[in-house]
Amino acid sequence: MLKKDITYTDFNGEQQTETFYFNLTKAEALELEVSTKDKDGFSGLLKSIVASENPYEMLAIFKKIILLSYGVRSDDGKLFIKNEKLRDEFTQHAAFSELYMGFLTNADEATKFINGILPDVSDIPQPAGVPQDHLSKELPSSKSNELTDQMEFDEWRAKKQSSGE
């Protein structure tokens, strides 16, 4: 679970700081991974989008991830409530806009966010038909990972395709 303080200007013109919570369960992460049409799964799709540095693709995927992970903790900490009503309300909140638009200008912050909401999937049994590397915990850093260099990414993709992975 990621606890994130977001500072925003509300619709009365007042600056506010509020705490929001984001989380993906192991089941949600697995479902996201295997439901992606990309041959390399959701993690492969994310890596290619980060490497492409295409702001439109990044924003679309970040919006999806933010809304899939947004929720409200129950007072006793036993539940993390997510539903369409909460997601709809959050998209209308100035904090959502601040978070969402911030990802466009700071890819490292977006990567930290995504890594912060992803559960440790190392103990999830590998589903039939899903390549072993599809269930990865970490995303590439937009500056430090070799996949962010387009030439290295193209070489990596070609090698992966030629090996039949």
C-alpha positions in Angstrom: 0.0 0.0 0.0 1.2 3.5 -0.9 0.3 6.4 1.4 0.7 9.6 -0.6 0.3 13.2 0.6 -0.9 15.3 -2.3 -0.9 19.1 -2.2 -3.4 20.8 -4.4 -5.5 23.9 -4.8 -9.1 23.2 -4.1 -12.1 24.7 -5.9 -12.3 27.5 -3.4 -8.7 28.6 -4.3 -7.3 27.2 -1.0 -4.1 25.2 -0.9 -4.7 21.8 0.8 -2.6 18.8 1.6 -4.4 15.5 2.0 -3.4 11.9 2.4 -4.6 9.4 -0.2 -4.1 5.6 -0.4 -3.3 3.4 -3.4 -2.9 -0.4 -3.5 -3.0 -3.4 -5.8 -3.5 -6.8 -4.3 -1.7 -9.8 -5.6 -4.8 -10.9 -7.3 -5.3 -7.6 -9.0 -1.7 -7.4 -10.1 -1.9 -10.9 -11.5 -5.1 -10.2 -13.3 -3.7 -7.0 -14.8 -0.5 -8.8 -15.9 -2.3 -11.7 -17.7 -5.1 -9.6 -19.2 -2.8 -7.3 -21.1 -2.7 -8.1 -24.9 0.9 -7.2 -25.0 3.0 -10.3 -25.6 5.2 -9.4 -22.7 2.3 -8.8 -20.3 1.5 -5.6 -18.4 5.0 -5.2 -17.1 6.4 -5.5 -20.6 3.8 -2.9 -21.8 4.9 -0.5 -19.0 8.5 -0.9 -19.9 7.9 -0.2 -23.5 5.8 2.8 -22.8 8.4 4.2 -20.4 11.1 3.5 -23.0 9.1 5.2 -25.7 8.7 8.4 -23.6 5.4 8.9 -25.4 3.5 11.3 -23.0 0.0 10.3 -24.3 0.6 6.6 -23.8 2.2 7.3 -20.4 -0.8 9.4 -19.3 -3.3 6.8 -20.4 -1.6 3.9 -18.6 -0.9 6.1 -15.5 -4.6 7.1 -15.3 -5.6 3.4 -15.5 -3.1 2.4 -12.8 -4.1 5.3 -10.5 -7.8 4.5 -10.7 -7.3 0.7 -10.4 -5.2 1.3 -7.2 -7.1 4.2 -5.5 -9.2 3.3 -2.5 -10.1 4.1 1.1 -8.8 2.2 4.1 -11.4 1.0 6.6 -10.9 2.4 10.1 -9.9 -1.0 11.4 -7.4 -1.6 8.6 -9.0 -4.8 7.5 -10.5 -3.5 4.2 -9.2 -1.4 1.4 -12.4 -0.3 -0.3 -12.4 0.3 -4.1 -15.5 0.8 -6.2 -16.7 2.8 -9.2 -18.3 5.6 -7.0 -15.0 6.2 -5.2 -13.0 6.2 -8.5 -15.5 8.6 -10.1 -15.3 10.9 -7.1 -11.5 10.8 -7.1 -11.3 11.8 -10.8 -13.3 14.9 -9.9 -10.9 15.8 -7.0 -8.2 18.4 -7.6 -5.7 16.1 -6.0 -6.3 13.5 -8.8 -5.4 16.2 -11.4 -2.3 17.2 -9.5 -1.1 13.6 -9.2 -2.0 12.6 -12.8 -0.5 15.7 -14.5 2.6 15.4 -12.3 3.4 12.1 -13.8 3.8 13.7 -17.2 6.5 16.0 -16.0 8.2 13.5 -13.6 8.5 10.0 -14.9 10.7 8.9 -12.0 7.9 9.9 -9.6 5.5 7.9 -11.7 7.8 4.9 -11.6 8.1 5.2 -7.8 4.4 5.4 -7.5 3.8 2.3 -9.6 6.5 0.4 -7.7 4.9 1.5 -4.5 1.5 0.1 -5.2 2.6 -3.2 -6.7 2.6 -6.1 -4.2 5.5 -8.6 -3.9 4.5 -11.3 -6.4 7.5 -13.5 -5.8 5.4 -16.1 -4.0 2.6 -16.2 -6.6 2.5 -19.5 -8.4 3.2 -19.0 -12.1 -0.1 -19.3 -14.1 -0.1 -21.7 -17.0 0.9 -20.0 -20.2 2.3 -16.9 -18.6 6.1 -16.5 -19.1 8.1 -16.4 -15.9 9.3 -12.8 -16.3 5.8 -11.4 -16.6 5.4 -11.3 -12.8 8.0 -8.7 -11.9 7.8 -6.3 -9.0 10.0 -3.5 -10.4 9.5 -1.1 -13.3 12.3 0.5 -15.1 13.5 3.8 -13.8 13.0 6.4 -16.5 16.6 7.5 -16.2 18.7 4.6 -14.8 17.3 1.4 -16.4 18.8 0.1 -19.6 15.3 -0.2 -21.2 15.0 3.6 -21.2 17.6 3.8 -23.9 15.7 3.2 -27.1 18.5 1.5 -28.9 19.1 -0.9 -26.0 15.4 -1.5 -25.8 15.1 -2.3 -29.5 18.0 -4.8 -29.1 16.4 -6.3 -26.1 13.0 -6.7 -27.9 14.7 -8.2 -31.0 16.6 -10.7 -28.8 13.5 -11.6 -26.9 11.5 -12.1 -30.1 14.3 -14.2 -31.7 14.5 -16.5 -28.7 10.8 -17.1 -28.8 10.0 -15.6 -25.4 
